[in-house]
């Protein structure tokens, strides 16, 4: 018996651009807009997901980074869509926003489990979902979904809230601090 935990961030619309070299200059060549792509995706399992379920089950339940079902806004040729899908997943994987963690689920006594997934600081705030799957012999026996709210806290929350609610004051204070620190650094530099 295996337990797999999938954490997904809020979906967002995203534009993916492909770069191409034209006349020695790198330019945006083609682009594809996705109506909804998860801002974060992580899957924890006791062993690699390919050894737990087959490809069809992975596709149905979106178990694994390669099984994500992204929804492009336009009807592109399947080869082009697959190329952009791979590019989006690769970008998010390299930035740590999409990942698989085999061995991150510990099952004790056949009853209790613990899943360890790291959520990077750069994920957007909002409502995430944690999906837990109970899998036996390659079949999903049960699934449960639980919402998780991710919010900023402490000083970071104060700064974000100030910038959002008091934008003029925030901007004036930021400029004043920049001038003050610039003047202070210049004064220190002149002494040496």
C-alpha positions as CSV (number, residue, x, y, z in Angstrom):
1,X,0.0,0.0,0.0
2,X,1.3,3.4,-1.0
3,X,0.3,7.0,-0.1
4,X,1.0,9.8,-2.5
5,X,0.5,13.5,-1.7
6,X,0.2,16.2,-4.3
7,X,0.3,19.9,-3.5
8,X,-0.8,22.3,-6.1
9,X,-0.7,26.1,-6.1
10,X,-3.4,28.4,-7.4
11,X,-3.8,28.2,-11.1
12,X,-2.9,31.2,-13.1
13,X,-2.9,32.4,-16.7
14,X,0.6,32.4,-18.2
15,X,2.2,33.4,-21.5
16,X,5.2,31.2,-22.6
17,X,7.5,32.6,-25.2
18,X,10.0,30.8,-27.2
19,X,13.3,32.5,-28.1
20,X,15.0,32.1,-31.5
21,X,18.1,33.5,-32.9
22,X,17.5,35.7,-36.0
23,X,20.3,37.6,-37.7
24,X,22.5,37.1,-34.6
25,X,20.0,38.5,-32.2
26,X,17.8,36.5,-29.8
27,X,14.1,37.4,-30.3
28,X,10.7,36.2,-29.1
29,X,9.7,33.9,-32.0
30,X,6.5,32.0,-31.0
31,X,4.3,32.2,-27.9
32,X,1.5,30.2,-26.3
33,X,-0.9,31.4,-23.6
34,X,-2.2,28.9,-21.0
35,X,-5.6,29.6,-19.4
36,X,-4.7,27.8,-16.3
37,X,-1.4,26.3,-15.1
38,X,-0.6,25.5,-11.5
39,X,1.7,28.1,-10.0
40,X,3.2,25.3,-7.8
41,X,3.2,21.5,-8.1
42,X,4.9,19.0,-5.8
43,X,4.3,15.3,-5.4
44,X,5.6,13.2,-2.5
45,X,5.6,9.5,-2.7
46,X,7.3,6.6,-0.8
47,X,9.1,5.5,-4.1
48,X,9.2,6.8,-7.7
49,X,5.6,7.4,-8.9
50,X,6.4,5.3,-12.1
51,X,6.8,2.3,-9.9
52,X,3.5,2.9,-8.1
53,X,1.0,3.5,-10.9
54,X,0.9,3.1,-14.7
55,X,0.9,5.9,-17.3
56,X,-2.9,5.9,-17.7
57,X,-3.5,6.3,-14.0
58,X,-0.8,9.0,-13.7
59,X,-2.6,11.0,-16.5
60,X,-6.1,10.6,-15.0
61,X,-5.0,11.8,-11.5
62,X,-2.2,14.1,-12.7
63,X,0.4,12.2,-10.7
64,X,3.8,13.5,-11.7
65,X,5.2,16.5,-13.3
66,X,5.1,14.9,-16.8
67,X,1.4,14.1,-16.3
68,X,0.2,17.6,-15.7
69,X,-2.7,18.6,-18.0
70,X,-2.1,22.2,-19.0
71,X,-4.9,24.0,-20.8
72,X,-3.7,26.3,-23.6
73,X,-5.9,29.2,-24.7
74,X,-5.4,28.4,-28.4
75,X,-5.8,25.3,-30.5
76,X,-2.2,24.8,-31.6
77,X,-0.8,21.8,-33.5
78,X,-0.2,19.0,-31.0
79,X,3.6,19.0,-31.7
80,X,3.8,22.7,-31.0
81,X,1.6,22.4,-27.9
82,X,3.8,19.5,-26.5
83,X,7.0,21.6,-27.1
84,X,5.5,24.5,-25.2
85,X,4.2,22.2,-22.4
86,X,7.7,20.7,-22.0
87,X,9.2,24.3,-22.0
88,X,6.8,25.5,-19.3
89,X,7.3,22.4,-17.1
90,X,11.1,22.8,-17.6
91,X,11.1,26.5,-16.6
92,X,9.0,25.8,-13.5
93,X,11.1,22.8,-12.6
94,X,14.4,24.7,-12.8
95,X,12.9,27.5,-10.6
96,X,11.9,24.9,-8.0
97,X,8.2,25.4,-8.5
98,X,7.5,22.0,-9.9
99,X,9.2,18.9,-8.5
100,X,8.8,15.3,-7.5
101,X,10.0,14.0,-4.2
102,X,10.2,10.2,-4.2
103,X,11.0,8.9,-0.7
104,X,9.3,11.9,1.0
105,X,6.4,9.9,2.4
106,X,7.1,7.8,5.5
107,X,4.4,5.2,6.5
108,X,4.6,3.9,10.1
109,X,2.6,1.0,11.3
110,X,0.7,0.8,8.1
111,X,-1.6,3.5,9.4
112,X,0.2,6.8,10.0
113,X,2.1,8.7,7.3
114,X,4.2,11.8,7.1
115,X,4.9,13.7,3.8
116,X,7.6,16.2,3.6
117,X,7.4,18.8,0.9
118,X,9.3,22.1,0.8
119,X,7.4,25.1,-0.4
120,X,9.8,27.8,-1.7
121,X,9.4,31.4,-0.6
122,X,8.7,32.6,-4.1
123,X,5.3,30.8,-4.5
124,X,2.4,33.2,-4.8
125,X,0.1,33.6,-1.9
126,X,-3.4,32.1,-2.2
127,X,-5.3,28.8,-1.8
128,X,-3.3,25.7,-2.4
129,X,-4.7,22.1,-2.4
130,X,-3.2,19.0,-0.9
131,X,-4.5,15.8,-2.5
132,X,-3.8,12.5,-0.8
133,X,-4.1,9.3,-2.7
134,X,-4.2,5.8,-1.2
135,X,-2.9,3.4,-3.8
136,X,-2.6,-0.4,-3.8
137,X,-1.4,-2.7,-6.6
138,X,-1.4,0.3,-9.0
139,X,-5.1,1.2,-8.3
140,X,-6.2,4.4,-6.6
141,X,-8.5,3.2,-3.7
142,X,-9.3,6.5,-2.1
143,X,-8.5,10.2,-2.5
144,X,-8.9,13.2,-0.2
145,X,-8.5,16.9,-1.0
146,X,-7.7,19.5,1.6
147,X,-7.3,23.3,1.1
148,X,-4.2,25.1,2.4
149,X,-3.9,28.9,2.6
150,X,-0.5,30.4,2.1
151,X,-0.1,33.9,3.3
152,X,2.7,36.3,4.0
153,X,3.6,37.0,7.7
154,X,5.8,39.2,9.8
155,X,7.7,42.0,8.3
156,X,7.2,40.7,4.7
157,X,3.4,41.0,5.3
158,X,3.7,44.5,6.6
159,X,5.7,45.6,3.6
160,X,3.4,43.9,1.1
161,X,0.3,45.3,2.8
162,X,1.8,48.8,3.0
163,X,2.7,48.8,-0.7
164,X,-0.8,47.6,-1.6
165,X,-3.0,49.8,0.7
166,X,-0.8,52.9,1.1
167,X,1.0,53.0,-2.3
168,X,1.7,56.8,-2.4
169,X,3.1,56.8,1.2
170,X,5.1,53.6,0.5
171,X,6.6,55.1,-2.7
172,X,7.6,58.4,-0.9
173,X,9.2,56.5,2.0
174,X,11.0,54.2,-0.4
175,X,12.4,57.1,-2.3
176,X,13.4,59.0,1.0
177,X,15.1,55.9,2.3
178,X,17.0,55.5,-1.0
179,X,18.2,59.1,-0.9
180,X,19.2,58.7,2.8
181,X,21.1,55.5,2.3
182,X,22.8,57.0,-0.8
183,X,23.8,60.1,1.1
184,X,25.1,58.0,4.0
185,X,27.1,55.7,1.7
186,X,28.6,58.8,0.0
187,X,29.5,60.3,3.4
188,X,31.2,57.1,4.5
189,X,33.0,56.8,1.2
190,X,34.4,60.4,1.4
191,X,35.9,59.6,4.9
192,X,38.0,56.8,3.5
